[in-house]
Amino acid sequence: MREHRGWVWIGAGVIALGLYGFVATLQPDAHFGRILAAYGGVFVAGSLAWGMVMDGFRPDRYDVVGALICLAGVAVIMYAPRAT
């Protein structure tokens, strides 16, 4: 919408996101939800970094703190001791 590319472009984006979500449901790993949650935390921090590099975005302290909280959540999800 921001770049005024039209409804076809918007529709393609909606379809791509929908397909991404559908493909995630087909994963055979019983812990895929955990993997996807960790990916989400990395995605948040990576999105801020992408904006800084590609768009000249300058995050404020709350952006940085939020990204660090997300990465801390990733660490908890991935490395917490669990009974298997």
PLY file of the C-alpha trace (Angstrom):
ply
format ascii 1.0
element vertex 84
property float x
property float y
property float z
element edge 83
property int vertex1
property int vertex2
end_header
0.00 0.00 0.00
2.77 2.41 0.95
4.46 2.13 -2.42
1.15 2.31 -4.33
1.72 -0.93 -6.23
-1.95 -1.80 -6.42
-4.30 -4.52 -5.27
-2.62 -7.28 -7.28
0.62 -6.75 -5.36
-1.25 -6.68 -2.06
-3.16 -9.85 -2.99
0.09 -11.61 -3.90
1.49 -10.70 -0.48
-1.59 -12.00 1.32
-1.43 -15.26 -0.65
2.30 -15.66 0.05
1.75 -15.19 3.80
-1.16 -17.61 3.75
0.91 -20.24 1.95
3.72 -19.77 4.44
1.34 -20.41 7.31
-0.17 -23.43 5.56
3.22 -25.00 4.82
4.14 -24.62 8.49
1.22 -26.86 9.43
2.65 -29.68 7.28
5.90 -29.99 9.23
6.32 -33.48 10.71
8.42 -32.39 13.70
6.36 -32.58 16.90
8.24 -29.53 18.21
7.83 -27.41 15.11
5.78 -24.87 17.09
8.82 -24.27 19.27
11.02 -23.85 16.21
8.55 -21.44 14.64
8.34 -19.41 17.86
12.13 -19.11 17.97
12.16 -18.08 14.32
9.66 -15.36 15.18
12.02 -13.85 17.75
14.88 -13.83 15.27
12.54 -12.37 12.64
11.73 -9.40 14.89
15.39 -8.55 15.49
16.28 -9.22 11.85
13.49 -6.94 10.66
14.88 -4.07 12.68
18.37 -4.75 11.33
17.02 -4.91 7.77
15.28 -1.57 8.24
18.48 -0.04 9.53
20.58 -1.28 6.63
18.11 -0.99 3.75
15.85 1.92 4.73
18.04 4.02 6.99
15.69 3.35 9.92
17.10 4.34 13.30
15.53 2.34 16.13
14.86 4.03 19.43
15.71 2.44 22.75
12.33 0.70 22.96
12.88 -0.94 19.58
16.26 -2.20 20.76
14.93 -3.37 24.13
12.01 -5.13 22.43
14.34 -6.92 20.02
16.59 -7.98 22.89
13.57 -9.34 24.77
12.62 -11.33 21.66
16.15 -12.74 21.39
16.11 -13.61 25.09
12.85 -15.45 24.44
14.53 -17.35 21.61
17.32 -18.38 24.00
14.77 -19.64 26.55
12.83 -21.55 23.90
15.88 -23.14 22.34
18.11 -23.83 25.33
15.85 -24.42 28.33
16.49 -27.82 29.90
13.60 -30.16 29.20
12.76 -33.70 30.07
12.64 -35.69 26.86
0 1
1 2
2 3
3 4
4 5
5 6
6 7
7 8
8 9
9 10
10 11
11 12
12 13
13 14
14 15
15 16
16 17
17 18
18 19
19 20
20 21
21 22
22 23
23 24
24 25
25 26
26 27
27 28
28 29
29 30
30 31
31 32
32 33
33 34
34 35
35 36
36 37
37 38
38 39
39 40
40 41
41 42
42 43
43 44
44 45
45 46
46 47
47 48
48 49
49 50
50 51
51 52
52 53
53 54
54 55
55 56
56 57
57 58
58 59
59 60
60 61
61 62
62 63
63 64
64 65
65 66
66 67
67 68
68 69
69 70
70 71
71 72
72 73
73 74
74 75
75 76
76 77
77 78
78 79
79 80
80 81
81 82
82 83
